[in-house]
Amino acid sequence: MRPKSIAEVVGQKHILGKGKSLYNLIENDKIVSVIFYGPPGSGKTAVAHIIAKKTKALFIEINAVTSGIKEIRSAVDKAKYGKTIVFIDEIHRFNKTQQDALLPHIEKGEIILIGASTENPYFALTPALSSRTTVFQFNTLEDESLRQILKNALTTNNYQVVFSDDAIDYIIHISSGDARKALNTLELVILCYKESAVHLEIISKEHVMDITQDKALYYDESTHYDTISAFIKSVRGSHPDAALYWLACMIECGEDPLFIARRLIILASEDIGNADPYALTMAVATHQAIERIGMPEGKLVLAQTTVYLSQAPKSNSAVIAIESALSAVRDFPVQKVPLHLRDCHYKGAKNLGVGGYKYPHDYAGHYVEQDYMEEAMSFYKPTSEGFEKEIKKRLDGRLKKDV
């Protein structure tokens, strides 16, 4: 069912629509070194095979799972006899040495590289290789595109099998935008139907459900980073429903729960801070709880803490304060520790002028005015959110006393 021309490709109109960049490169046989990046079943390999049929150049196909430098050298040797396109499927599986082996041949124009990757090339490929190629992103196929692909398969092959609309909808649902999975599911259902002793007038959703497995979610390294980013930003944005959704995606895809818990600890300090000091305690307790009970029960603890942190008052004043203090240390001469703050628990300290510290607990309100820096500097500026409102009131009161 692979398309034989660009016109037969379903979806990806943003790069393959008439007049679009990749469309023009293919139609004019002017393809340059490119990386096709996108999820499984989005058409990357199919488009590469269209190029193979369309181009007048020698087309060599390599799979990075089973190939290495030996195959690269073989392709380069063949390239000496004319324009050569080398298609490397799963190129993200090449290690740094194998990727570097491609560089001089791309730079000299000896080969034109087409790489297909399900992982973000800016993460999975070396900067040297990704900078020498143009990245074209293939999107997950929309439901209507999958429906068209399934319809084409049934019509082209004349299976003489009738699927109900809800059966097709269910196949689309469990395929998650993956055309290959959708076609494999369709084939599996038809094979099982033909082997069945019971004649079916129409294949329903229930028949498909009996044969197929649960919906499969795609989750690679770049999806891992994108999903945790969406999760953290949803908690920071005080949106518990979105946060729970992204949490559910990570749990369903087998993400390490301790990784999620660690990110919640960071968030509790970075985005909530003293607006709700208990948030950090709860996040740390979540990590400890998961270490003790594991999964699947750990999802309950993660959900509880996610909801709590989502609804907690937010403040990043501690982050701003420490960054400001670090800048002061880096950008200005480091202040000396005032004599009355220095350690005086040694013989001869008084001879060096060390001493004179006022012990705050000896004074009313456990506070006494004294200098804690040679030159006063201000870093921490509490907000009026949550408990920081109380902190702000205390600090403002003490500043008035100092004045």
Summary of the structure (lengths in Angstrom):
residues: 403
radius of gyration: 31.2
end to end distance: 81.3
largest distance: 104.1
contacts: 1161
relative contact order: 0.07
helix: 57%
strand: 7%
